[in-house]
Every structure is written in structure tokens, then in C-alpha cells.
Amino acid sequence: MDNAAYQKMAAARALDERTRLDAVLARATPIEGCGPLIPIAPARGPQVVVTPRRMVPDENDKTGWRSEETGWRGFKAVRVADVFDDLARRAAARGEAGPFTGRQVDVARLYRTLVERHDAGGVRCIGLETRVGGGASGGGEFIDAFIDAGRQIERFRQRIGSGIAMSVRRVRPSARGGATAGLILDRVLVDAICLQDKSFRRVLEDHGWAYKGAHAQVLINALGLSLNRMAGAVFKSS
């Protein structure tokens, strides 16, 4: 290859790489209207724009409360998109409603948030315990919150139970995708979707099942029932 051909090839590769990086940065950049301090973060992955809100007392409302936007100086925020956003987007493209209600999605995200914070808090607990003289400021409050979160997670998991979301009974091996297809427990399904952000296709394939719309629907129905039970634990405890 002569020098001119090499220079042309190198320029084309550089242009391709620049185009790829520009696309990555564009996906990672919060859209106009979001807070200016939100960083461009490619590792964050797909994002969804949200309007922060809070409930405040309002004597003029029959419930005694009203929803109020809390975005800094009117700016919106972003959060990482999850499997429920993807399902809702796909349903909207077909002109249909999403497979899960707002209440079900809220409890799924609450479960994920609690587990992530509790797992991270376990590291901090170790750090607090190893300090000499109990000098950690606010350590008692943190431990109380950590214990409360653990109890809420346990309530969720008790509500999920040990039932079977996908059974091999009454399903022919050929319809399952082979003899390797195994049981999918409710808890396994909830954790796979809510904590690990797996697709229903991935859950089926991980357990040896062939991906079919009917199989995915069975899992969707089972997850909805588990989320309903979990939501009952939230409202009961509150």
C-alpha cells in the first residue's frame, strides 16, 4: 500500500471513529431544558427526562395535599432508562398501553432502589464498625435507616413468595425449546427484571426456554401479579 492510499484509509477510519464518538456523546447529553449541572456521562446509558415533584400541604385541596414541581430553577432532571421504559416505548409505538400499571412500575423501581442502596450501605456499615471510638457523625441515624430498608426489602420478598412464574408442566419439550428448559421462580423473575434489568427474552433464554410471544406473556403476567403483591406490602406498611 502506497503512502497516499494509507493516508486515505487512515482518514476514513478517523472519520468513522469521530462519527461513532459523536453519536455516543449525543446519546449521553441531557436534552435542552435539563439542569445545566447534569454531566455528559456515556456510562449512564439511555436516559429519560423527568420532572422532579413533591407533595406539599394544601388546605384548598380536598385531599389536603397537592403535587408541586421541585426542579432547580424550573429545570428538568434525568434518570437512567430501564426495562419498563423500553416496554412502554415499544407499546406506545404500537399504539397500545404498557403491560404494567404505574403502581406496578413504581413498586418495581422502589424495590430496585432499596436493594441498591442497601447493598451499598452494607459497605458503609463495615466502615462505621471498624472506626475507633464511634466517631462517625450521624452513624446511628444511618444504621437505623439501613435496618429499616432491610426490613422493607424483606417484606417485599415475603410478598413475592416462592411460587413458580414459568412451569415446565403441561408444556411439551418441543414447545419449551428443548429438554433443558427449567422452572422460573417468581423471585428469580422479579430480581432479573427489576434488579438486573434483563429483558423477558433474556430471562427465558437463561433458563433454556425458546423465546416466544406466548412464553413472554406468561412471564409478564407472573411479574404483574408479584408486583401487585409487593405493592400491597408498601401500602400496608405506610
N, C-alpha and C positions, 0 to 999 in steps of 0.2 A: 504494500500500500504506500503510495507516494505521500508526500507531506500535505499536499492540497486536499487529497481525499481524506487523510486523517483529520485535518483541521475541520473539514465539513462534518465528518462523523462526530467529532467531539462537540461541535457547536450544536448539532441536533440533539445529542444526549443531554447537554446542559440545558437546552430549551425544554426538553421533556421533563427534566428534574425540577426546573423552575415552575413549570405548569403544575406539577404534582404538589409541590410545596405550597404554591399559592392556593390550591384547592383545599389543602389541609388547614391552612390559616383562615381561609374564608369560612369553613365549617366551624372553626373554633372561636371565631369572633362574635361576641354578643351583638344582636341586631340593634339598629337605631332605636333609641328610647329606653335602653337598659342603662343601669348605673355606669358612669364613666370609670369607676374603680374596679369593675369586674375585669379580671385579666383575660387575655387571649391564652387559652390553655388547650392545646391539641389533645392532651391526655384525658381531658374531661369527657371527650366523646360527644355524641349527639346531645343537643340541649333543647330545652323547652322554656319559653318565656312565660313567666308567671307574675301576677300582681300580688305582692305581699298584702295580707289583710289581717285584721284582728277584730275581736268582738269587744265593744265598749258599751257601758250602761247608757240607756236612752229611755227616759221616762215617758217620752211621747210614743214609743213603740209598744204594742200590746204585749210583746214578749219581755219588755224591759231591756232589750239589747238591740244593737244594730252593728252591721259589718262596716268597717272603716278601712280604707286603703292606708298602708303604712310605708309604702316605698319612699326611700330617701329623696326628698325634693321632687316627688312625683315620678321618679324613675321606676322602671320595672326591674325584676330580678330574673335570674335564670337558674334552672336546676337540670341535673343530668336526666336525659330521657331514659325511660325504662321500657320493659316489655309491654306494660299496659298502655303506654303512649303509642307504641308501634301497633298494637292490636286496634286501638281506637282510630288511628290514622288509616289503617287498612280498611276498617269497617266504613269509615266516612267516605273513602274513595269508591266504595260500592253503594253508597247512599243508604247505609244501614247504621243502626246504633251499635255501640261497642258491646262485647259479650259480657262485660261486668258493669255493675252499677257503681255510682260514685261512692257509695258507702263501702262496697267491697274493695274498691281500689284504695280508698283511704286507709282501711284497716290493714291491707297488704303493705302499704308504704310505711305505716306506723310500726308494724312488726319488723320490717327491714331496718328502719331507723333505730329502734330499740336494740335489736341484736347487734348492729354495727357499733353503736355507742357502748353497749355493754361489753362487747369483746375488746374494744379499745380501752374501756375503763378498767378492765382487768389488769392491763399493763400498768396503769397509773396506781392501782391498788397495791401492786407489788412494790412500786416505788415509794409509796407512803409508808408501807410496813417496814421498809429497810432503813428509813430515816431514823436517826438517833434523837431522842428527846421529844418526839412528836411535834417537830417544828413546822409541819406543813400547814400553811394557813388555809382555813376552810376545809380541812381534811375530813372533819366529822360530817359536814353537810354533804360532801361528795360521796362518802361511804353510804350515807342514808339514801341518797338518790340512786346510787349504784344498786343497792339492795332492792329498792322499790322497782327499778327497771327489771331486775331479775325476776321478781315476783310476777310482774305483768307478762313477761315472756313465758313464764311457766304456766300462767293462766291461759295464754294463747295456745300453748302446746297441749294442755289438757283438753281444750275445746277441739283442737284438731283431731285428737284421738289416734288410735292405731288401726283405723279402718283401711280398706283397700280401695284405691281410686281406680285401678285398672286390674281386672282379674283375668286369668287365663281360662277360667272355667267357661264352658259353653262357647268358646271361640276356637274354631278349627285352627290347627297349626299353620295351615296354608294361608289363612286369613290374618293370622298374627304376624306372619313374616318368617316363621320358622320355629323350630323346637326350642330355640334359645330364649324366646320371649318370656319374661318373668313378671311377677307381681310388681305393681307400682303402688306403694303405700301413700295414704293421704299426706302424712308428714313429709315424706320424700318429695312428693309433688309440690307442696307448699314451699318448702325450702328451695327447691330447684328453680321455681318461677320467681318467688319473692326475694330470695337472698342471692341466688346465683344468676338471676336474670336470663335464664335459659328459655329457649322457645319450646313450644309443645312438641315440635318435630324433634328437637334435640333430646327431650325427655324420653320420647318413645324410642328413639334410636339407641340411647344409652342403655335401655332395658331390653333391647333385642327385638323391638316391635317395628314392623314396617310402617312408614308414615302413610296414613290415610285420613281423609277428612272425618270419617266416622270415628276413628280412634282419637283424633284430636278433640272432637266434640265430647267424647266421654270424659276426657281429662278436664276440659273446660267446665263441664257440668260438675264434676267432682270438686274442682277448685272453688267454684262458686259456692257450693254447699259448705266447704271448710271455712271460707271467708265469712259466710253468714254466721257460723258458729262462733268464730273469733270475734265478730262484731258484737255478738251478744255479751261476750266477756268484757268488752270495752265499756258498753253502756251500763252493764250491771255494776262494774267496779266504780264507775263515775257517778 
